[in-house]
């Protein structure tokens, strides 16, 4: 492949990668993602075994309470807003509430 073709491919990849990384931010700015509200009943949320590392809970957590542990995401309970966003977006169903 010529240098021009390779450069064009790199540019396409950079644009697609940038859009994918910016999508949650843009949706939030456009008002397409509802802001989390404190729940009436305070549940404690925990990420159990079986976490796939899909990043949905991490990306959507409005309080920034979720971080990567040894091999799965972990909820930092002091930062948790108890809104249930992580529970609602978990595709694997490993976020539990008590």
C-alpha positions, 0 to 999 in steps of 0.5 A: 500500500502506498504512503498516501493510502496508509495515511488515509487509513490511519486518518479514518481509524483516528476519526472512528476512534475519536467518535467512539471515545467521545460518544458518551460525553457528546450524548450527555452534553446533548441531554440524551443521557438522563442525569442520575438522581439519588434514589429514595431508598439507599441501596448498596451496590456491589460488583460480583464475580463474573464481571466482563470488564465491558466498561458500561458501569465505569463509563456511566457512573455519575459519581466516578465511584467505579474503578478497575481492581485486580481483575474486575471493576470495583465500586468505591462506596464512599463515592457512590451516589446510590443512584442505581445506574451501574445496576441498570446498565450492567449487561452481565447482571453481576451488579447486585444491590442490597 
